[in-house]
Amino acid sequence: MTGNLTGEARRPGRVEVVCGSMFSGKTEELIRRMRRAKFAKQRVEIFKPAIDTRYSEDDVVSHDRHSITSTPISSSAQILLLSSDIDVVGIDEAQFFDSGLVDVCNELANRGVRVIVAGLDMDYKGVPFGPIPALCAIADEVTKVHAICVKCGALAYVSHRIVDSDRRVLLGETAEYEPLCRDCYRKCNEE
C-alpha cells in the first residue's frame, strides 16, 4: 500500500457519499475532495447530470460559486464509458441520476476507483430521493452534512420548498428552497 495526501494508506476502490439538505456544503465537500486528489497527482473525472444548468452548463458549481470542471451526462451508464484510466470519479447532484448509478459506483469501486458521490438524501417532502439511499447502504463511508435552519438556527433536516409546485424535480436555490430543522419543517407543513 502507498500513502496519499491525507496520510492514510491508499485503499483499493471505495464509494464515499456526501449527503444532506440544500445549502449544507455537499458540493463544496465534493470539490474539496476532488481538488485534493488532483493535488496528489491522481487522475480525476467529475460528472454531473446534464439537467443541472443552474450556474454552468459544464462545471460543477457550489452555491458559494466555487467550481470545478465536469462532464455533463444524461445517464449513469455514461460514467463507465467515460472513466477508463481514472483514479477518482466525482458525481454531483446524484439524486437526479437513475437507479443504475448504484451498480455503476459498485463496479468502479470493484475496479479500484475511488468514487465520491454528492447529493440530496431527501426531496422537499422529506422523502428519500433517487439512488442516494441505496448508495448510502453500499458506501464505504457516508458523510451527512447539515445546513442551518433559517427559522431557528438548529441543524437543518430538509430542503423546504417555498414556491408553489408539486414537481419532484425543481431546480432552484434560495428563491425556491430554504433549509429547515425537523421542528420548523413540521410547523410549516401544519400552517
C-alpha positions as CSV (number, residue, x, y, z in Angstrom):
1,M,0.0,0.0,0.0
2,T,1.1,3.5,-0.7
3,G,0.4,6.7,1.3
4,N,-1.7,9.5,0.0
5,L,-2.1,13.2,0.8
6,T,-4.2,12.6,3.9
7,G,-1.6,10.2,5.3
8,E,-3.8,7.2,5.1
9,A,-2.8,4.0,3.3
10,R,-4.3,4.1,-0.2
11,R,-7.1,1.7,-0.1
12,P,-8.4,-0.1,-3.2
13,G,-11.6,1.2,-4.7
14,R,-14.3,2.6,-2.4
15,V,-17.5,4.6,-2.5
16,E,-17.9,7.8,-0.4
17,V,-21.3,9.5,-0.2
18,V,-21.7,13.1,0.9
19,C,-25.4,13.8,1.5
20,G,-27.7,16.3,3.3
21,S,-30.1,19.1,2.5
22,M,-29.6,22.0,0.2
23,F,-27.1,24.7,1.4
24,S,-25.3,22.1,3.6
25,G,-22.0,22.2,1.7
26,K,-22.3,18.9,-0.3
27,T,-20.8,20.3,-3.5
28,E,-18.2,22.2,-1.6
29,E,-17.0,19.0,0.0
30,L,-17.0,17.2,-3.3
31,I,-14.9,19.9,-4.9
32,R,-12.6,19.9,-1.9
33,R,-12.0,16.1,-2.1
34,M,-11.5,16.2,-5.9
35,R,-9.0,19.1,-5.7
36,R,-7.0,17.1,-3.1
37,A,-7.0,14.1,-5.4
38,K,-5.7,16.3,-8.2
39,F,-3.1,17.8,-6.0
40,A,-2.0,14.2,-5.1
41,K,-1.5,13.7,-8.9
42,Q,-4.4,11.3,-9.2
43,R,-6.4,11.1,-12.4
44,V,-9.8,12.5,-11.7
45,E,-13.1,12.9,-13.6
46,I,-16.2,14.7,-12.3
47,F,-19.7,14.1,-13.7
48,K,-23.0,15.9,-13.2
49,P,-26.5,15.5,-14.6
50,A,-27.0,17.3,-17.8
51,I,-30.2,18.8,-16.5
52,D,-28.3,20.8,-13.8
53,T,-27.6,24.1,-15.6
54,R,-28.2,26.4,-12.7
55,Y,-24.8,28.0,-12.5
56,S,-23.0,26.5,-15.5
57,E,-23.7,24.0,-18.3
58,D,-20.3,22.4,-17.9
59,D,-18.9,23.0,-14.4
60,V,-19.9,21.8,-11.0
61,V,-20.5,25.0,-9.1
62,S,-21.4,25.3,-5.4
63,H,-23.8,27.9,-4.0
64,D,-20.7,29.8,-2.9
65,R,-19.6,29.9,-6.5
66,H,-16.6,27.6,-6.2
67,S,-16.3,25.5,-9.3
68,I,-14.5,22.6,-10.9
69,T,-14.6,21.3,-14.5
70,S,-17.0,18.5,-15.0
71,T,-18.6,16.4,-17.7
72,P,-22.5,16.7,-18.0
73,I,-24.2,13.4,-18.7
74,S,-27.7,12.1,-19.2
75,S,-27.4,8.6,-17.7
76,S,-25.3,6.8,-15.2
77,A,-24.2,4.2,-17.8
78,Q,-22.1,7.0,-19.5
79,I,-19.9,7.2,-16.4
80,L,-18.5,3.7,-17.1
81,L,-17.8,4.7,-20.7
82,L,-16.0,7.9,-19.8
83,S,-14.0,6.9,-16.8
84,S,-11.4,4.4,-18.0
85,D,-7.9,5.1,-16.6
86,I,-9.3,7.3,-13.8
87,D,-8.3,7.0,-10.2
88,V,-11.1,9.2,-8.7
89,V,-14.6,9.7,-10.0
90,G,-16.7,12.5,-8.6
91,I,-20.5,12.6,-9.1
92,D,-22.5,15.7,-8.2
93,E,-26.3,16.0,-7.8
94,A,-26.5,12.2,-7.8
95,Q,-30.2,12.3,-6.7
96,F,-31.1,13.2,-10.3
97,F,-29.5,10.1,-11.8
98,D,-31.2,6.8,-12.5
99,S,-31.1,3.8,-10.1
100,G,-28.3,2.2,-12.2
101,L,-25.9,4.6,-10.5
102,V,-25.6,2.2,-7.6
103,D,-24.3,-0.6,-9.9
104,V,-22.0,1.9,-11.7
105,C,-20.5,3.0,-8.4
106,N,-20.0,-0.6,-7.2
107,E,-18.4,-1.6,-10.5
108,L,-16.0,1.4,-10.4
109,A,-15.1,0.7,-6.7
110,N,-14.5,-3.0,-7.6
111,R,-12.1,-1.9,-10.3
112,G,-10.1,0.0,-7.7
113,V,-11.6,3.5,-8.4
114,R,-12.4,5.9,-5.5
115,V,-15.9,7.2,-6.1
116,I,-17.1,10.3,-4.4
117,V,-20.9,11.0,-4.7
118,A,-22.7,14.1,-3.5
119,G,-26.5,14.6,-3.5
120,L,-29.7,15.3,-1.6
121,D,-30.7,12.4,0.6
122,M,-34.4,13.7,0.7
123,D,-36.7,15.7,-1.5
124,Y,-38.6,18.7,-0.4
125,K,-41.3,16.5,1.2
126,G,-38.7,14.7,3.3
127,V,-38.9,11.5,1.2
128,P,-35.7,9.6,0.3
129,F,-34.5,10.9,-3.0
130,G,-33.3,8.9,-6.1
131,P,-30.4,6.5,-5.7
132,I,-28.9,8.2,-2.7
133,P,-30.4,5.9,0.0
134,A,-29.1,2.8,-1.9
135,L,-25.8,4.5,-2.4
136,C,-25.6,5.2,1.4
137,A,-26.2,1.5,2.0
138,I,-23.4,0.3,-0.2
139,A,-20.9,3.1,0.6
140,D,-17.7,2.5,2.5
141,E,-18.1,6.0,4.0
142,V,-21.1,8.3,4.4
143,T,-20.8,11.9,5.4
144,K,-24.1,13.7,6.3
145,V,-23.6,17.4,6.2
146,H,-26.1,19.9,7.6
147,A,-27.2,23.4,6.7
148,I,-28.6,25.7,9.4
149,C,-32.3,26.2,9.8
150,V,-33.2,29.7,8.6
151,K,-36.0,30.0,11.2
152,C,-34.3,28.9,14.4
153,G,-30.6,28.2,13.8
154,A,-30.7,24.5,14.6
155,L,-29.2,21.9,12.2
156,A,-31.4,21.7,9.1
157,Y,-33.2,18.4,8.4
158,V,-34.8,19.1,5.0
159,S,-34.9,21.5,2.0
160,H,-38.2,23.2,2.3
161,R,-39.8,24.4,-0.9
162,I,-41.1,27.9,-0.7
163,V,-42.6,28.2,-4.1
164,D,-45.9,26.6,-5.3
165,S,-45.0,23.5,-7.3
166,D,-45.7,19.8,-7.0
167,R,-43.0,18.7,-9.3
168,R,-40.5,16.5,-7.5
169,V,-37.5,17.9,-9.5
170,L,-37.5,21.7,-9.5
171,L,-34.0,23.2,-9.9
172,G,-33.5,26.1,-7.6
173,E,-31.7,27.9,-4.9
174,T,-32.6,30.4,-2.2
175,A,-35.6,31.8,-4.1
176,E,-37.2,28.3,-4.2
177,Y,-35.9,26.5,-1.1
178,E,-34.8,27.1,2.5
179,P,-33.2,24.7,4.9
180,L,-35.3,23.9,7.9
181,C,-34.9,21.8,11.0
182,R,-37.4,19.0,11.7
183,D,-39.5,21.0,14.1
184,C,-39.7,24.1,11.9
185,Y,-40.4,22.0,8.9
186,R,-43.3,20.3,10.8
187,K,-44.7,23.7,11.8
188,C,-44.6,25.0,8.2
189,N,-46.5,22.0,7.0
190,E,-49.2,22.4,9.7
191,E,-49.9,26.0,8.6
